[in-house]
Amino acid sequence: MLFIVVEILYFYISDTIFKMTKTAGFFLILSTTGNKTNIKTSPANQRVRKDYRKSEWFLLMGLMKNLCLEGAWTSGTMQSHKATRPMSSAKLGKDELLSKLAEWNIQTETLEHPQVFTVEQALPHLENTQGKFAKNLFLKDKKKRLYLFCAPHDADVKLNDLAKMVGAAGGLRFADSTVLEDKLGIQEGSVTVFGIINDTDNEVRLVLDQRLLDETYTKLWFHPMVNSATTSISPTDLKSFIDKTNHEPLIVNIS
């Protein structure tokens, strides 16, 4: 299809240039002898025609160059060779996460609900459940090292104190939403411990409050990559999940 487009554009450019040169007054000199018509060109017109061919060639090359920037010639077709940096769409989402947890024999329960963006909005949807809803913070330090911190939703978290616990240079602050999506494949309002399943290069340091692993709670509730649902997991299965993702959490005590 692209070859047809290129050919059409080529003839369009050629015809346009010809009309422009004709309009400018570059005409062939016709001389007639008897019944025979001869076509002659003056030296000046010969140079013009030569320049016209050269201009036509450069225009065609420019067109081909622009097209080649968008694709590569392979097997007789043009295929895109733009950077294939993985985007969030290429990372695991809710359905893929739940399928992977089932594949790993990790027991979960998922409750669907309207989108929530704060702990206060989420808690009413968990009134009749056991366990503890978790808060999750995606952070960075001055050296742009990334941290995913998870704790019980009512934990009193002070970033300055947390920075000292994890040895974060220059303190901790919230990381950009674009980085969150790029590294964990999730959006603001959906931060969750499950996001580390997309951190295949271990660029995010997982930091957990010890109460999430020491059986203080029978169940822990996290968003399953989206904030329109909440999924429960036991502390034992949470450990198994973390191991499966090849992460080693840093355990801290948030009193």
MARVOMI-414258 format. One line per 5 residues: number of its first residue (from 1); for each residue x, y, z of N, C-alpha, C. Coordinates in pm, whole numbers, plus 50000, padded with zeros to 5 digits. Atoms other than C-alpha are relative to their C-alpha. Layout:
N
NUM	X,Y,Z,X,Y,Z,X,Y,Z; ...
This chain:
255
1	50082,49880,50000,50000,50000,50000,50086,50126,50000; 49912,49885,49992,50280,50241,50088,50073,50024,49869; 49934,49984,50130,50451,50172,49753,49910,50077,49904; 50095,49932,50087,50135,50287,49574,49995,50148,50035; 50003,49862,49955,50124,50603,49785,50123,50075,49953
6	49875,49938,50043,50491,50674,49707,49996,50031,49851; 50005,49982,50145,50429,50627,49334,49907,50115,49963; 50095,49892,50027,50126,50857,49335,50061,50135,50034; 49936,49875,49960,50317,51124,49525,50108,50041,49902; 49893,49973,50095,50606,51093,49280,49945,50067,49875
11	50057,49944,50122,50388,51156,48976,49932,50134,50026; 50061,49872,49965,50202,51434,49157,50105,50110,50005; 49892,49901,49991,50529,51616,49234,50055,50031,49862; 49948,49980,50135,50654,51563,48879,49908,50090,49919; 50096,49922,50076,50335,51705,48729,49995,50144,50050
16	50002,49865,49941,50337,52001,48968,50119,50082,49955; 49879,49929,50041,50694,52093,48885,49992,50038,49853; 50011,49972,50144,50623,52067,48512,49908,50119,49976; 50093,49889,50019,50325,52301,48541,50062,50131,50045; 49936,49879,49951,50531,52547,48743,50100,50055,49898
21	49900,49955,50098,50807,52557,48484,49932,50054,49874; 50073,49954,50118,50553,52595,48207,49942,50138,50024; 50058,49870,49966,50382,52882,48384,50105,50110,49998; 49892,49901,49992,50714,53056,48431,50050,50040,49862; 49964,49959,50135,50754,53071,48056,50109,49918,49935
26	49899,50087,50059,50988,52785,47987,49933,49911,49898; 50070,50073,50105,50848,52667,47655,50098,49938,49901; 49923,50061,50109,50977,52438,47390,49983,50084,49874; 50005,49924,50126,51062,52611,47063,49971,49902,49888; 50042,50090,50107,50878,52446,46785,50030,50065,49865
31	49978,49949,50136,50990,52487,46424,49943,49899,49901; 50067,50087,50095,50798,52347,46132,50061,50018,49861; 49947,49997,50137,50949,52258,45794,49911,49913,49915; 50092,50077,50084,50689,52158,45538,49895,49934,50087; 50097,50077,49922,50474,51882,45679,50062,49937,50124
36	49928,50065,49892,50735,51783,45939,50023,50098,50114; 49983,49915,49883,50741,51927,46290,50121,49954,50080; 49881,50030,49921,51073,51943,46474,49991,50071,50135; 49998,49942,49865,51115,52008,46849,50143,50037,50033; 49866,49953,49968,51414,52221,46943,49997,50072,50134
41	49989,49927,49874,51533,52372,47266,50122,50088,49993; 49885,49910,49994,51756,52668,47323,50095,49951,50108; 49905,50038,49893,52073,52623,47535,49948,50037,50137; 50051,49959,49869,51904,52819,47813,49894,49904,50049; 50106,50092,49960,51601,52590,47808,50055,49862,50035
46	49937,50128,49967,51828,52286,47809,50052,50001,50143; 49952,49990,49862,51985,52410,48131,49882,49996,50098; 50118,49999,49914,51640,52474,48275,49946,49859,50018; 50050,50137,49992,51529,52121,48190,50091,49913,50085; 49904,50077,49920,51846,51981,48343,49981,50032,50148
51	50024,49961,49860,51787,52184,48661,49868,49944,50050; 50131,50055,49963,51424,52070,48658,50013,49853,50041; 49982,50142,49967,51531,51703,48648,50072,49985,50134; 49925,50008,49875,51778,51767,48929,49910,50032,50119; 50092,49962,49892,51515,51943,49141,49900,49889,50027
56	50095,50111,49986,51270,51662,49074,50062,49883,50076; 49929,50110,49934,51528,51407,49185,50018,50028,50149; 49979,49967,49859,51608,51592,49508,49869,49999,50077; 50129,50005,49933,51240,51631,49587,49957,49857,50029; 50035,50141,49982,51186,51260,49537,50084,49939,50110
61	49913,50054,49895,51487,51178,49755,49959,50050,50138; 50047,49946,49872,51357,51410,50025,49877,49928,50049; 50120,50074,49965,51023,51236,50015,50033,49861,50052; 49962,50135,49959,51182,50894,50037,50070,50001,50135; 49930,49990,49872,51403,51008,50324,49901,50012,50115
66	50099,49983,49895,51103,51124,50525,49922,49872,50025; 50072,50126,49984,50922,50799,50460,50085,49896,50069; 49910,50100,49941,51225,50593,50553,50024,50027,50148; 49988,49972,49858,51243,50774,50887,49888,49935,50079; 50114,50062,49933,50905,50620,50964,49997,49849,49984
71	50004,50144,50020,50977,50270,50843,50130,49947,49945; 49879,50064,50051,51241,50025,50733,49961,49905,49888; 50030,50090,50113,51257,49834,50404,50036,49857,50041; 49974,50140,49965,51218,49469,50492,49905,49911,49923; 50079,50100,50072,51097,49181,50276,49901,50063,49903
76	50084,49936,50100,50955,49418,50015,49890,50086,50057; 50101,49915,49939,50739,49611,50265,50068,50096,50093; 49947,49905,49905,50788,49909,50488,49941,49971,50136; 50047,50032,49866,50768,49825,50856,50061,50101,50096; 49955,49900,49904,50797,50061,51149,50121,49950,50077
81	49886,50035,49918,51130,50068,51328,50018,50101,50112; 49993,49908,49888,51045,50329,51588,50031,49923,50127; 49963,50062,49873,51165,50264,51941,49881,49926,50059; 50107,50083,49945,50965,49987,52102,50012,49993,50152; 49991,49996,49855,51003,50102,52460,49869,49951,50059
86	50122,50054,49943,50755,49903,52668,49918,50109,50067; 50090,49908,49936,50456,50112,52766,49911,49921,50096; 50083,50067,49902,50204,50044,53033,49907,49898,49937; 50089,50094,50067,49981,49873,52776,50066,49865,49980; 49928,50124,50019,50255,49611,52736,50025,49931,50134
91	49979,50057,49867,50269,49550,53112,49873,49929,50047; 50114,50074,49949,50041,49331,53318,49899,50095,50062; 50110,49925,49940,49705,49480,53406,49926,49913,50099; 50078,50071,49898,49433,49363,53640,49977,49853,49964; 50033,50137,50037,49323,49054,53449,50124,49911,49994
96	49877,50078,50010,49679,48941,53376,50058,49972,50139; 49951,50018,49863,49776,48995,53740,49924,49888,50071; 50080,50102,49930,49488,48787,53876,50023,49861,49941; 49970,50129,50062,49563,48512,53625,50135,49947,50048; 49867,50041,49956,49928,48508,53729,49997,49956,50147
101	50012,50040,49859,49836,48493,54099,49938,49861,50011; 50063,50133,50000,49609,48195,54029,50099,49895,49953; 49899,50093,50052,49888,48032,53829,50103,49965,50107; 49903,50021,49892,50118,48072,54131,49935,49941,50125; 50075,50058,49888,49851,47916,54358,49990,50096,50118
106	50017,49899,49897,49811,48240,54551,49851,50032,50010; 50143,49982,49978,49463,48271,54701,49966,50148,50015; 50043,49860,49992,49289,48605,54649,49849,50009,49994; 50141,49966,50014,48947,48763,54668,49994,50144,49950; 50005,49867,50059,48859,49064,54455,49858,50057,50006
111	50126,49929,49992,48581,49315,54520,50000,50113,49898; 50014,49892,50097,48463,49540,54237,49924,50116,50066; 50067,49882,49945,48357,49895,54323,50031,50120,49910; 49968,49880,50079,48352,50247,54172,50145,50043,50026; 49863,49950,49983,48686,50421,54126,50012,50078,50131
116	49970,49925,49878,48840,50551,54448,50141,50056,49987; 49871,49935,50014,49133,50788,54482,50068,50027,50135; 49943,49981,49867,49188,50807,54857,49961,49882,50088; 50033,50104,49903,49185,50572,55155,49857,50019,50050; 50134,49969,49948,48871,50746,55283,49891,49955,49903
121	50099,50043,50100,48689,50669,54958,49994,49848,49989; 49994,50145,50016,48800,50305,54959,49938,49925,50118; 50040,50074,49880,48716,50207,55317,49852,49963,50004; 50142,50040,49995,48332,50214,55284,49970,49874,49919; 50023,50119,50083,48359,49941,55018,50055,49873,50066
126	49940,50115,49932,48545,49716,55264,49945,49981,50141; 50056,50002,49865,48320,49757,55567,49972,49858,50050; 50039,50134,49958,48210,49392,55574,50107,49895,49971; 49890,50093,50030,48550,49236,55514,50094,49992,50120; 49897,50017,49897,48825,49105,55739,50135,50045,49945
131	49866,49963,50042,49181,49228,55732,50022,50149,50001; 49958,49860,49996,49349,49559,55666,50027,50052,49860; 49971,49932,50126,49347,49795,55372,50135,50070,50012; 49865,49944,49996,49697,49914,55282,50010,50130,49924; 49966,49880,50076,49827,50253,55178,50132,49973,49929
136	49883,50027,50084,50090,50254,54906,50053,50132,49944; 49939,49875,50044,50332,50537,54825,50114,49971,49903; 49893,50014,50099,50550,50561,54514,50089,50122,50013; 49912,49891,49959,50852,50770,54611,50132,49998,49925; 49866,49991,50056,51190,50888,54490,50086,50083,50093
141	49909,49916,49921,51499,51034,54655,50070,50099,49909; 49933,49895,50077,51732,51311,54543,50079,49944,49883; 49925,50065,50107,51932,51066,54332,49909,49927,49902; 50102,50056,50088,51608,50959,54160,49986,49848,50013; 50027,50141,49971,51613,50612,54314,49854,49988,50043
146	50144,50016,49982,51261,50475,54336,49967,49902,50112; 50043,50083,49888,51076,50323,54631,49849,49982,49994; 50143,50028,49982,50738,50156,54674,49980,49962,50146; 50019,50021,49857,50631,50185,55036,49856,49960,50027; 50134,50051,49968,50336,49986,55174,49988,49983,50151
151	50024,50008,49856,50186,50002,55521,49850,49995,50024; 50143,49992,49969,49849,49970,55699,49948,50140,49972; 50053,49872,50046,49620,50249,55582,50002,50108,50108; 50003,49901,49892,49617,50415,55925,50137,50024,50062; 49864,49979,49949,49995,50412,55975,50036,50149,49989
156	49958,49860,49999,50138,50751,56069,50138,50009,49933; 49877,50001,50079,50399,50790,55795,50054,50142,49984; 49930,49874,50021,50645,51079,55803,50115,49974,49904; 49901,50027,50104,50857,51093,55490,50143,50024,50046; 49864,49975,49951,51156,51240,55671,50053,49882,50081
161	49960,50116,49919,51162,50951,55918,50020,49878,49911; 49989,50114,50091,51104,50698,55642,50129,50009,49918; 49877,49981,50077,51392,50846,55441,50122,49953,50078; 49888,50045,49917,51628,50781,55732,50002,49848,50011; 50008,50145,49987,51504,50423,55765,50052,49927,49875
166	49961,50067,50125,51571,50343,55401,50132,50053,49944; 49873,49943,50046,51886,50555,55365,49985,50078,49870; 50025,49925,50123,51733,50778,55098,50076,50132,50003; 49919,49879,50008,51975,51053,54995,49912,50122,49975; 50074,49876,50021,51829,51401,55035,49853,49993,50028
171	50141,50011,49966,51494,51281,55169,49918,49932,49891; 50092,50066,50093,51191,51132,54998,49890,50097,49957; 50112,49922,50053,50925,51289,54778,49924,49910,49903; 50081,50081,50091,50649,51157,54554,50059,50003,49859; 49949,50011,50137,50766,51034,54213,49892,50043,49902
176	50093,49954,50102,50606,51158,53893,49909,49886,49954; 50096,50100,50048,50299,50981,53759,50048,49931,49873; 49948,50062,50123,50474,50923,53426,50100,49890,50032; 49905,50103,49956,50748,50730,53606,49926,49881,50058; 50083,50106,49942,50487,50533,53796,49944,49910,49890
181	50058,50077,50110,50321,50428,53472,50108,49924,49923; 49892,50062,50077,50652,50354,53301,50061,49881,50073; 49932,50106,49923,50800,50142,53581,49905,49892,50050; 50090,50098,49939,50497,49975,53737,49874,49973,49916; 50116,50024,50086,50234,50003,53463,49868,50035,50064
186	50123,49960,49934,49979,50170,53689,49992,50152,50004; 50022,49856,49999,49828,50516,53720,49979,50050,50141; 50024,49937,49869,49792,50761,54005,49864,49958,50052; 50124,50045,49939,49527,50648,54249,49988,49850,50004; 50005,50147,50005,49602,50281,54179,50130,49936,50052
191	49872,50053,49952,49941,50242,54349,49976,49879,50089; 50022,50127,49931,49974,49890,54486,50127,49918,50006; 49885,50090,49989,50224,49634,54603,50009,49907,49879; 50000,50090,50116,50117,49423,54304,50074,50060,49880; 49931,49936,50111,50285,49677,54077,50141,49948,49975
196	49862,50048,50018,50626,49519,54137,50008,49884,49902; 49996,50107,50099,50523,49237,53905,50046,50054,49864; 49955,49937,50124,50597,49484,53623,50140,50058,50010; 49864,49949,49979,50930,49591,53772,50100,49888,49975; 49916,50115,50033,51124,49321,53591,50149,50030,50008
201	49858,49963,49991,51451,49515,53608,50041,50038,50141; 49972,49968,49859,51430,49565,53985,50052,50143,50019; 49963,49859,49987,51450,49942,53956,49929,50068,50117; 50078,49944,49891,51203,49997,54241,50028,49920,50128; 49972,50066,49872,51297,49921,54602,49869,49987,50078
206	50122,50025,49925,51008,49761,54789,50027,50015,50149; 49987,49975,49856,50969,49885,55148,49866,49968,50066; 50124,50043,49936,50711,49721,55377,50005,50024,50150; 50015,49998,49855,50589,49793,55724,49990,49856,50048; 49990,50139,49955,50654,49480,55926,49865,49937,50029
211	50133,50055,49969,50285,49442,56019,49932,49936,49880; 50059,50063,50118,50208,49344,55661,50048,49856,49982; 49944,50134,50018,50414,49028,55697,50001,49915,50127; 49982,50075,49874,50408,48929,56065,49871,49940,50055; 50128,50062,49962,50051,48791,56071,49917,50087,50095
216	50085,49910,49921,49914,49096,56255,49858,50000,49944; 50131,50001,50068,49631,49086,55999,49986,49870,49922; 50024,50125,50073,49473,48776,55847,49998,50022,49849; 50005,49966,50142,49420,48950,55514,50048,50143,49981; 49955,49867,50039,49570,49249,55339,49931,50036,49869
221	50076,49959,50118,49382,49450,55078,50078,50105,49921; 49929,49910,50092,49546,49616,54778,49918,50012,49871; 50061,49987,50132,49423,49750,54446,50071,49904,49902; 49939,50091,50100,49478,49496,54163,50033,50075,49869; 49952,49920,50113,49649,49750,53928,49902,50110,49958
226	50099,49897,50031,49328,49959,53903,49931,50038,50130; 50065,49955,49877,49140,50165,54161,49848,49980,49998; 50142,50035,50004,48800,50023,54067,49976,49860,50055; 50012,50132,49936,48861,49701,54260,50105,49993,50111; 49904,50022,49891,49039,49580,54574,50013,49849,50020
231	49972,50144,49992,49203,49239,54619,50067,49966,50133; 49941,50044,49872,49283,49053,54940,50105,49892,49975; 49894,50100,50005,49590,48840,55000,50050,49978,50143; 49950,50028,49865,49726,48669,55311,50147,50043,50010; 49859,49965,49984,50064,48773,55458,50093,49893,49943
236	49917,50109,50052,50203,48431,55366,50005,50003,49848; 50003,49993,50146,50089,48461,55006,50066,50127,49948; 49931,49877,50041,50219,48817,54993,50151,49975,49992; 49858,50036,50003,50565,48683,55078,50031,49918,49875; 49980,50084,50117,50527,48422,54806,49997,50084,49872
241	50010,49913,50116,50421,48687,54555,50128,50081,49982; 49878,49918,50007,50721,48905,54638,50118,49915,49953; 49893,50090,50044,50954,48607,54596,49989,49970,49852; 50021,50033,50141,50800,48523,54260,50042,50115,49909; 49963,49884,50082,50872,48876,54136,50148,50036,50015
246	49855,49980,49982,51238,48849,54243,50034,50133,50069; 49971,49882,49920,51221,49134,54491,50031,49959,50145; 49968,50022,49858,51371,49147,54838,49959,50125,50077; 50051,49878,49935,51171,49386,55056,50088,50045,50117; 49938,49942,49881,51320,49619,55311,49889,50018,50102
251	50103,49998,49898,51121,49577,55632,50031,50112,50101; 49984,49891,49904,51069,49882,55851,49887,49995,50102; 50098,49998,49893,50879,49949,56172,49943,50141,50011; 50068,49871,49990,50631,50235,56146,49907,49992,50119; 50081,50007,49878,50492,50286,56495,49881,50094,49993
